[in-house]
Every structure is written in C-alpha cells, then in structure tokens.
Amino acid sequence: MTPETDQPDIRPLMAGFPTGVSVITAIAPDGEPWGMTCTSLCSVALNPPTLLVCLRQGSPTLHAVQGSGAFAVNLLHSQARATAELFASGVRERFDKVAWRTVGDIGGPHLHEAAHTVADCAVHEIQKVGDHAVVMGRVAAITQLQLQLPLMYGMRRYGFWTDTDEDRHLDYDFMS
C-alpha cells in the first residue's frame, strides 16, 4: 500500500467529471432528519433496482442511514443550487431552511421544492472504503415531483444544461 503522502490527489480528476447533484436524506432513530449533498451516486442494477451512494465516514447522515436502514435520494433541479450549498455546508439547522416532507415507510425526507425526482431506498449493504462508506440501497419507490432540468456540478461549480432544442422534452422513463 502506498503511504498516504505518496497518494495522488484525485480531486482535480473528479472536478473534470461533471455529474448531477443529489441530497441524501434519512431520519435517525430518534426522529431527527439528516441530509448531505452528494455527487457520488450511480445505478448498480435494474433488477432489483439498486442505487449506490458514497457518504463520508463519521457524518451524521451516514449514522442516520445506518440507524434507520433507509434513505432518500433527492435529485436536485437546476434552480436548487442554494439547497445544494446548504446541505454541503456545516449548518446544523438545514431542515429548518427548506421545505420537506416524509412519504411512506421506507426512505427519507423528500425535498419537494428543490428536487425534481426522489428515490426512496432500503439499505441493502454498507461497506467502508477509506474515508467513506459505500451504501447500496434497493429502490422501494420513485416520486417524480416536477419536470425541470437537473442541477449539475463540475469544474468546482454548479450549472445546468443550456440545450433548448424545442424538439426535446423532459421524459423520464425509469423502468425501461
């Protein structure tokens, strides 16, 4: 294994890989909502539908996910930059500053004004990898909230698609 000081810094590499922005949310066993901005999200399998998110070790959101066995993936729309920044900050009262609600028995808070789509997931597996935990979640429900372009992050800044081709429209077909 390479000593920590000899390891390359992968942040510049990942900055050049634009991705969508999500907020992972969960309700801790004590009823407290937690959440954090996350760009480490990917689809793992269609059957059963499974998502993977990477959460920082020691984060209260990870503890809430572990304690509840469930989480929600809130895919933010292009006008939700302030929400992304809020959930990336150290502000403790995040949920006092955004509109949210819980839906169903599995999942986490839905940021219904900031998200275009939410996936509620049951934890399938958690594996520690370095300073993060890889969390696999089986998707229990998908809620499409609004038809808007997604918020993107890359090159250390937020943005969104500017393609305005009138022949295109937002059409989400999650299960094909």
Residue frames as qw, qx, qy, qz and C-alpha x, y, z in Angstrom:
[[0.000, 0.889, 0.457, 0.000, 0.00, 0.00, 0.00],
 [0.385, 0.534, -0.017, 0.753, 1.25, 3.47, -0.86],
 [0.279, -0.350, -0.483, 0.753, 1.94, 5.77, 2.10],
 [0.126, 0.824, 0.517, -0.194, -0.75, 8.45, 2.42],
 [0.090, -0.786, 0.154, 0.592, 1.66, 11.26, 1.49],
 [0.192, -0.264, 0.733, 0.596, 2.56, 9.50, -1.78],
 [0.351, 0.499, 0.792, 0.020, -1.03, 9.04, -2.95],
 [0.119, 0.248, 0.381, 0.882, -2.29, 11.18, -5.82],
 [0.242, 0.355, 0.416, -0.802, -4.98, 13.79, -5.14],
 [0.216, 0.333, 0.836, 0.379, -7.96, 12.66, -7.25],
 [0.131, 0.707, 0.436, -0.542, -9.98, 15.83, -6.65],
 [0.147, 0.542, -0.343, -0.753, -8.77, 17.58, -9.87],
 [0.014, -0.010, -0.921, -0.389, -9.61, 14.43, -11.84],
 [0.029, 0.528, 0.839, -0.130, -13.14, 14.26, -10.44],
 [0.092, 0.629, 0.160, -0.755, -13.67, 18.02, -10.87],
 [0.182, 0.361, -0.567, -0.718, -13.38, 17.41, -14.61],
 [0.122, -0.207, -0.948, -0.206, -16.17, 14.82, -14.49],
 [0.379, -0.145, 0.071, -0.911, -19.47, 16.75, -14.36],
 [0.205, -0.238, -0.948, 0.050, -22.29, 14.98, -12.60],
 [0.393, -0.642, -0.410, -0.515, -25.77, 15.51, -11.27],
 [0.009, -0.314, 0.572, -0.758, -26.35, 16.79, -7.73],
 [0.611, -0.449, -0.604, -0.243, -28.39, 14.99, -5.12],
 [0.269, -0.503, 0.519, -0.637, -29.11, 15.36, -1.44],
 [0.541, -0.120, -0.832, 0.036, -29.19, 12.12, 0.52],
 [0.405, -0.446, 0.256, -0.756, -31.63, 12.30, 3.43],
 [0.538, -0.169, -0.822, 0.074, -32.56, 9.98, 6.28],
 [0.539, -0.664, 0.030, -0.518, -34.46, 10.06, 9.54],
 [0.174, 0.365, -0.819, 0.407, -32.35, 8.97, 12.52],
 [0.420, -0.322, -0.847, 0.054, -33.90, 6.53, 15.00],
 [0.151, -0.396, -0.516, 0.745, -34.55, 9.49, 17.36],
 [0.275, 0.788, 0.546, -0.077, -36.70, 11.14, 14.65],
 [0.119, -0.766, 0.182, 0.605, -34.12, 13.79, 13.66],
 [0.760, 0.631, 0.148, 0.058, -33.81, 14.43, 9.89],
 [0.445, -0.584, 0.429, 0.527, -30.31, 14.45, 8.41],
 [0.732, 0.631, 0.244, 0.080, -29.00, 15.12, 4.93],
 [0.379, -0.595, 0.389, 0.593, -25.95, 15.91, 2.85],
 [0.554, 0.708, -0.223, -0.378, -25.17, 16.95, -0.70],
 [0.685, -0.203, 0.671, 0.200, -23.83, 14.06, -2.72],
 [0.515, 0.628, -0.357, -0.461, -22.49, 13.75, -6.25],
 [0.035, 0.313, -0.947, -0.067, -21.30, 10.17, -5.73],
 [0.688, 0.216, 0.473, -0.506, -24.39, 8.36, -6.98],
 [0.276, 0.308, -0.740, -0.531, -24.81, 5.64, -9.56],
 [0.884, 0.033, -0.010, -0.467, -27.19, 2.96, -10.67],
 [0.290, -0.430, 0.855, 0.004, -25.95, -0.53, -9.83],
 [0.119, 0.129, 0.966, 0.187, -28.71, -2.85, -11.04],
 [0.429, -0.118, -0.303, -0.843, -32.12, -2.72, -12.68],
 [0.836, -0.258, -0.287, -0.391, -33.36, -5.96, -11.11],
 [0.153, -0.820, -0.527, 0.162, -33.66, -5.47, -8.26],
 [0.239, 0.847, 0.032, 0.474, -33.40, -1.69, -8.75],
 [0.719, -0.509, -0.151, 0.448, -30.34, -0.70, -6.72],
 [0.221, 0.913, -0.112, 0.323, -28.51, 2.60, -6.26],
 [0.749, -0.168, -0.256, 0.587, -25.08, 3.27, -4.78],
 [0.036, -0.949, 0.037, -0.312, -24.19, 6.41, -2.82],
 [0.671, 0.073, -0.415, 0.610, -20.93, 7.27, -1.09],
 [0.361, -0.882, -0.119, -0.279, -21.16, 9.08, 2.25],
 [0.214, 0.641, -0.546, 0.496, -18.36, 10.45, 4.41],
 [0.634, -0.224, -0.679, 0.293, -17.39, 8.28, 7.39],
 [0.281, -0.255, -0.489, 0.786, -18.47, 9.91, 10.64],
 [0.188, -0.207, -0.214, -0.936, -21.19, 12.05, 9.06],
 [0.402, 0.115, 0.606, -0.677, -24.49, 12.33, 10.95],
 [0.699, 0.315, -0.208, -0.607, -26.28, 11.49, 7.69],
 [0.515, 0.257, -0.816, -0.054, -24.42, 8.18, 7.41],
 [0.044, -0.036, 0.841, -0.538, -25.28, 7.41, 11.06],
 [0.569, 0.226, 0.275, -0.741, -28.96, 8.16, 10.33],
 [0.682, 0.327, -0.506, -0.415, -28.87, 5.90, 7.25],
 [0.341, 0.193, -0.900, 0.192, -27.26, 3.11, 9.28],
 [0.179, 0.041, 0.717, -0.673, -29.68, 3.55, 12.18],
 [0.607, 0.302, 0.200, -0.707, -32.85, 3.73, 10.12],
 [0.537, 0.052, 0.813, 0.218, -31.90, 1.27, 7.39],
 [0.422, 0.703, 0.539, 0.192, -33.31, 3.63, 4.77],
 [0.208, -0.457, 0.104, 0.859, -32.60, 6.84, 2.86],
 [0.513, 0.774, 0.359, -0.101, -33.91, 9.05, 0.07],
 [0.468, -0.055, 0.369, 0.801, -32.01, 10.28, -2.96],
 [0.225, 0.850, 0.310, -0.362, -33.29, 13.76, -3.84],
 [0.557, 0.234, 0.386, 0.698, -32.20, 14.66, -7.39],
 [0.059, -0.658, -0.204, 0.722, -31.97, 18.45, -7.39],
 [0.497, 0.739, 0.402, 0.212, -33.32, 20.58, -10.22],
 [0.542, 0.401, 0.048, 0.736, -31.44, 23.42, -11.90],
 [0.147, -0.755, -0.018, -0.639, -32.91, 26.13, -9.62],
 [0.798, -0.579, -0.152, -0.066, -31.85, 24.36, -6.38],
 [0.565, 0.462, -0.409, 0.548, -28.24, 25.50, -6.08],
 [0.264, -0.604, 0.362, -0.659, -28.95, 27.17, -2.70],
 [0.906, -0.294, 0.102, -0.286, -30.22, 23.83, -1.36],
 [0.890, 0.247, -0.254, 0.286, -27.12, 22.02, -2.66],
 [0.282, 0.559, -0.405, 0.666, -24.88, 24.58, -0.96],
 [0.564, -0.542, 0.238, -0.576, -26.90, 24.45, 2.28],
 [0.971, -0.188, 0.069, -0.128, -26.64, 20.65, 2.53],
 [0.780, 0.358, -0.267, 0.439, -22.91, 20.81, 1.66],
 [0.002, -0.692, 0.331, -0.642, -22.30, 23.28, 4.50],
 [0.324, -0.008, -0.814, 0.481, -21.88, 22.67, 8.21],
 [0.405, -0.269, 0.078, -0.870, -25.19, 24.39, 9.02],
 [0.087, 0.028, 0.940, -0.327, -26.90, 22.25, 11.65],
 [0.408, 0.442, 0.539, -0.590, -30.48, 23.52, 11.10],
 [0.022, -0.107, 0.699, 0.706, -30.65, 22.60, 7.40],
 [0.062, -0.428, -0.875, -0.218, -34.15, 21.21, 7.59],
 [0.032, -0.700, -0.446, 0.556, -35.43, 24.45, 9.17],
 [0.009, 0.568, -0.256, -0.782, -34.41, 26.27, 5.98],
 [0.200, 0.121, -0.760, -0.607, -36.03, 24.04, 3.31],
 [0.771, 0.002, 0.067, -0.634, -39.44, 22.59, 2.56],
 [0.224, 0.237, -0.944, -0.055, -39.55, 18.85, 3.19],
 [0.790, -0.153, 0.165, -0.570, -41.91, 16.01, 3.97],
 [0.251, -0.233, 0.939, 0.026, -41.74, 12.29, 4.54],
 [0.735, 0.209, -0.251, -0.594, -43.58, 9.87, 2.28],
 [0.877, 0.079, -0.458, -0.120, -44.17, 6.19, 3.05],
 [0.828, -0.551, 0.106, -0.003, -42.42, 3.85, 5.45],
 [0.815, -0.079, 0.223, 0.529, -39.13, 3.41, 3.57],
 [0.449, 0.655, 0.136, 0.592, -36.82, 6.27, 2.65],
 [0.385, -0.303, -0.278, 0.826, -36.08, 9.70, 3.99],
 [0.138, 0.718, 0.266, -0.628, -37.25, 13.28, 3.77],
 [0.502, 0.535, 0.489, 0.472, -38.31, 14.49, 0.33],
 [0.160, -0.441, 0.007, 0.883, -37.05, 17.98, -0.51],
 [0.431, 0.571, 0.696, 0.064, -40.17, 18.55, -2.59],
 [0.230, 0.940, 0.083, -0.238, -39.41, 22.12, -3.70],
 [0.106, -0.769, 0.546, 0.315, -35.73, 21.53, -4.56],
 [0.402, -0.149, 0.874, 0.227, -35.86, 18.06, -6.11],
 [0.527, 0.248, -0.407, -0.703, -37.23, 17.03, -9.48],
 [0.840, -0.038, -0.494, -0.219, -37.29, 13.34, -8.56],
 [0.387, -0.558, 0.626, -0.385, -36.84, 11.34, -5.34],
 [0.728, 0.072, -0.676, -0.093, -35.92, 7.67, -4.89],
 [0.632, -0.555, 0.366, -0.400, -36.72, 6.04, -1.55],
 [0.630, 0.364, -0.684, 0.051, -34.31, 3.23, -0.73],
 [0.854, -0.500, 0.096, -0.107, -33.89, 0.46, 1.83],
 [0.072, -0.735, 0.673, 0.041, -30.27, -0.17, 2.81],
 [0.957, 0.167, -0.214, -0.098, -29.03, -3.42, 1.29],
 [0.861, -0.096, -0.127, 0.483, -25.33, -3.21, 2.18],
 [0.055, -0.980, 0.181, -0.057, -22.79, -0.76, 3.59],
 [0.892, 0.021, -0.049, 0.448, -19.07, -1.16, 3.05],
 [0.280, -0.885, 0.142, 0.345, -16.32, 1.06, 4.40],
 [0.756, 0.406, 0.134, 0.496, -13.86, 2.24, 1.74],
 [0.393, 0.301, -0.144, 0.857, -11.20, 4.64, 3.01],
 [0.005, 0.103, 0.400, -0.911, -12.76, 7.78, 4.47],
 [0.543, 0.028, -0.169, -0.822, -16.21, 7.00, 3.01],
 [0.484, 0.092, 0.841, -0.223, -18.90, 4.34, 3.17],
 [0.262, 0.037, -0.684, -0.680, -20.39, 2.83, 0.04],
 [0.453, 0.185, 0.640, -0.592, -24.11, 2.42, 0.66],
 [0.134, -0.112, -0.826, -0.536, -26.17, 0.16, -1.60],
 [0.390, 0.211, 0.485, -0.754, -29.88, 0.88, -1.49],
 [0.152, 0.331, 0.882, 0.298, -32.73, -1.10, -3.00],
 [0.207, -0.064, -0.132, -0.967, -35.17, 1.34, -4.54],
 [0.143, 0.365, 0.862, -0.321, -38.63, 0.96, -2.98],
 [0.268, 0.819, 0.494, -0.113, -40.33, 3.93, -4.67],
 [0.347, 0.045, 0.247, 0.904, -39.64, 6.72, -7.15],
 [0.094, 0.814, 0.483, -0.309, -41.52, 10.01, -6.98],
 [0.367, 0.325, 0.296, 0.820, -41.33, 12.44, -9.87],
 [0.133, -0.621, -0.447, 0.630, -42.04, 15.87, -8.40],
 [0.279, 0.847, 0.048, -0.450, -41.57, 18.29, -11.29],
 [0.788, 0.420, 0.250, 0.374, -40.28, 18.41, -14.84],
 [0.025, -0.969, 0.218, 0.110, -37.15, 20.52, -14.63],
 [0.663, 0.553, -0.445, 0.238, -33.58, 20.23, -15.82],
 [0.833, -0.414, -0.246, 0.274, -31.15, 18.68, -13.31],
 [0.195, -0.933, 0.302, 0.019, -28.59, 20.65, -11.34],
 [0.885, 0.297, -0.204, 0.296, -25.05, 19.71, -12.40],
 [0.428, -0.849, 0.277, 0.137, -21.66, 20.05, -10.71],
 [0.873, 0.196, 0.116, 0.432, -18.24, 20.03, -12.36],
 [0.467, 0.473, -0.086, 0.742, -15.06, 22.08, -12.53],
 [0.299, -0.262, -0.558, 0.728, -15.88, 23.13, -8.93],
 [0.249, 0.128, 0.062, -0.958, -19.03, 25.00, -9.92],
 [0.445, 0.410, 0.741, -0.290, -22.76, 24.43, -10.35],
 [0.210, 0.270, -0.442, -0.829, -24.52, 24.64, -13.68],
 [0.649, 0.326, 0.620, -0.298, -27.20, 23.07, -15.84],
 [0.471, 0.257, 0.667, 0.517, -27.81, 22.10, -19.43],
 [0.156, 0.524, 0.016, -0.837, -28.47, 25.01, -21.71],
 [0.058, 0.097, 0.843, 0.527, -29.73, 22.88, -24.61],
 [0.382, 0.361, 0.374, -0.764, -33.04, 24.43, -25.59],
 [0.122, 0.019, -0.816, -0.564, -33.83, 22.31, -28.64],
 [0.556, 0.008, 0.184, -0.811, -37.61, 22.64, -28.82],
 [0.747, 0.090, -0.558, -0.349, -37.98, 19.10, -30.21],
 [0.435, 0.047, -0.814, 0.382, -36.71, 17.72, -26.92],
 [0.549, -0.595, -0.029, -0.586, -38.78, 17.42, -23.80],
 [0.166, -0.399, 0.799, -0.419, -38.20, 16.06, -20.34],
 [0.874, -0.063, -0.256, -0.409, -39.43, 12.50, -20.32],
 [0.198, -0.485, 0.809, -0.266, -38.29, 10.19, -17.54],
 [0.904, 0.008, -0.302, -0.304, -38.76, 6.53, -18.23],
 [0.318, -0.655, 0.638, -0.250, -37.11, 5.00, -15.18],
 [0.746, -0.149, 0.625, -0.173, -38.02, 1.40, -15.73],
 [0.827, 0.539, -0.050, -0.156, -37.13, 0.77, -19.38]]
